[in-house]
Amino acid sequence: MELEGGFHAGSGVIVAMKNRYELISAMSTVVMTQMMVVA
């Protein structure tokens, strides 16, 4: 049970990190687009 719980917790962390990375890449894309429009 402990091993299974740890696996679920670990996969949850991985999903959170993946979502955060996608969010950062999306934000950087928006920033790059705004810089192109301004420039």
C-alpha positions in Angstrom: 0.0 0.0 0.0 2.8 2.4 0.9 4.6 1.7 -2.3 1.4 2.3 -4.4 0.7 5.6 -2.5 4.2 6.8 -3.1 3.9 6.0 -6.8 0.6 8.0 -7.0 2.2 10.9 -5.2 5.3 10.8 -7.5 3.1 10.7 -10.6 1.1 13.6 -9.3 4.3 15.6 -8.8 5.4 14.7 -12.4 2.0 15.9 -13.8 2.3 19.1 -11.8 5.8 19.7 -13.1 4.7 19.0 -16.7 1.7 21.4 -16.4 4.0 24.1 -14.9 6.5 23.6 -17.8 3.7 23.9 -20.4 2.4 27.0 -18.6 5.9 28.6 -18.6 6.4 27.8 -22.3 3.0 29.2 -23.2 3.7 32.4 -21.3 7.1 32.8 -22.9 5.5 32.3 -26.3 3.0 35.1 -25.5 5.9 37.4 -24.3 7.9 36.7 -27.5 4.8 37.5 -29.6 4.3 40.8 -27.8 7.9 41.7 -28.2 7.7 41.1 -32.0 4.5 43.2 -32.2 6.2 46.1 -30.2 9.4 45.9 -32.1 
